Amino acid sequence: MKSRRDAGLTALFLGFFAAAWFGWAQVESTRTWLLVGSIVSLVIAALGAVFGFRRPRAESALHDRAKYRRYGIIVGIEFAFAGIGAAILGISGAAAYIPIWVCLVVGVHFFPLAPVLDDPGLRPLGAAMIAVSVAALVVTLTKGVPPSTITGISAGLLLLGYAVMALVRAVRT
């Protein structure tokens, strides 16, 4: 991530999706903490928007048309895989496992996005998201904890952490 715009937009998008993951994890025993996580995530997203949109487009990695096109293709494939997998899980009666599937797809999609966005840090984030999906499956099968709890909390924390780091980069750049 080379520019203040890219760092700000990273904070915006990952902060937004962190809030979504915290929302997916809503469990009575942790509801207050998840709400706090969602609010903090949205504040980070808003600050990211301020830093990202106040900078010229020319600074962005996606200013290059070819990269922008690759970005759209990668995100389109991600949404297609997430949606098709979720539909299959839902139809087959395994809807509870949808968060695990989505977390896995999100983790995988960070790998091809890293070079497009000039952000090598997305690779370890992707690996961590994939690890969360595997851990959530194991914990669900062995302990009976709902998949949305494990994936929601863990993915939310990972995305929020990366969003905060991106925001710090945006401020320092």
C-alpha positions, 0 to 999 in steps of 0.5 A: 500500500503506497498511498494515503488514499489506498491506506484510507480506503483499506481502513474504510472497507476492512472496518466496514466488513469487520463490523459486519463480521461482529454483527454476524457473531451476535451471541447473547453472552458477548453482545456488548463486546460485539457491539463495541467492536462494531462501533469501533470498526465503523469509526475506523471505516469513517476515518478511513473514508476521510483519509481515502477520499480526500486524496487524488485518485491518481495516487491509488493502485487502482488508478491503473485500468488493468489493475482496476479490472483485475480487482473487479474480476477478483471481487466478482469471483469472490462473491460468486464463490461465496454465494454459490457455496452459501446456496449449496450449504443452505439447500443441503441443510448445513446453513450454519456452516455458511460463515465458515465458507464465507470466511474461507473464501474471503481469506483466499481472495486476499492472495490475488488482491495483494499484488493488485492493491500493492499490499503484501500484508494482505497475504498474512491476513488471508492466511489468518482468515483461512486459519480461522475458517479451519479452526471454526470448523474444528471447534464447531465439530468438537465443541458444538460452538456455533460457526458464526460465533467463532468466525464472526469474532475472529474475522472481525478482530482480524479485519479490525486490526488490519483496518487500524494498521491501515488507518495508522499508515494513512495518518503517517503517510 
